């Protein structure tokens, strides 16, 4: 099983949002992340990229 780590890249730095992410859904103006334990995090902003080789999710959160 491949688990990913999500980062907020707003402001020019990478800030950890969630780790062990198993699901991503894009909603109007937001990204919902679901972790291995079922915890959901809703981030207002936009999905910038998903790198499945490195297991990294980049989100530009609204400031």
NORWO-V57067 format. One record per pair of residues at least 24 apart in sequence whose C-alpha atoms are under 7 Angstrom apart, sorted by the first residue. I is the first residue (numbers start at 1). J is the second residue. Records with the same first field share a line. If there is no record, write none. Layout:
BEGIN
I->J / J
END
This chain:
BEGIN
3->55
4->55 / 56 / 57
5->55 / 56 / 57
6->56 / 57 / 58
7->57 / 58 / 59
8->58 / 59 / 60 / 61
9->58 / 59 / 60
10->60 / 61
END
